[in-house]
């Protein structure tokens, strides 16, 4: 699986989660990109990275 394919698959899953929270696609992409940059710099693994994206999505939904 290429990086682009992995990114697309992750975003599809996250967008389904986001719909339930009432978040739009632009917000999800913004969170995903920020966490991905931070995770790459810190050497964080995929599972931890996706968990952090979901955590920030939940926080964003509560603040909306």
N, C-alpha and C positions, 0 to 999 in steps of 0.2 A: 504494500500500500504506500503510495507516495504521500508526501507531506500535505499536498493539496487535497488528496482524497481523505486523509485523516481529518484535516481541518473541516472539510465539508460534512463528514459523518458526525464529528463532535458537535458542530453547529446545528445540524438537524436535530440531534437529541436534546441539545440545550434549548432550542426554539420550542420544542414540544413542552418542556418544563416551564419555559417562560410564558407560554400561553395561559397556563394555569395560574400564573402569578399576575397576569395582566401587563406584562412587560412587552415592549415592542422590539422588533428585530434590530433596530439601530442601537438600542440600549444594550442588548445582548452582545452584539458585535463589539461595541466599545469595551464592555467588561472583559470579554474573551481576549481581545487584543492586548489590553493592559495587563491582564494576568499572565498571558503567554509571554510577554516581554519580561515581566518580573521573574517568572519561573525559569526562563532561559538563563537569566543573569545569575540566579541563585542555584541553578542545577537541580531544580525540583522535578520530580517524576510526573508522568501523565495523570495518574490517579489523584495525586495531591493537587495538581493544577486544576483539574476539572472540579474537584471538591471545593476549591477556593472560588472558582467561577460561580458555582451554585450558591455558595455562601453569600457572595456579593450580590447575586441576583435576589436572594431572599431579603437582604438588607435594603436593596433598592426598592423592592416591592413594598416593604413596610413603610419606607419614607415617601412613597408616592401618594 
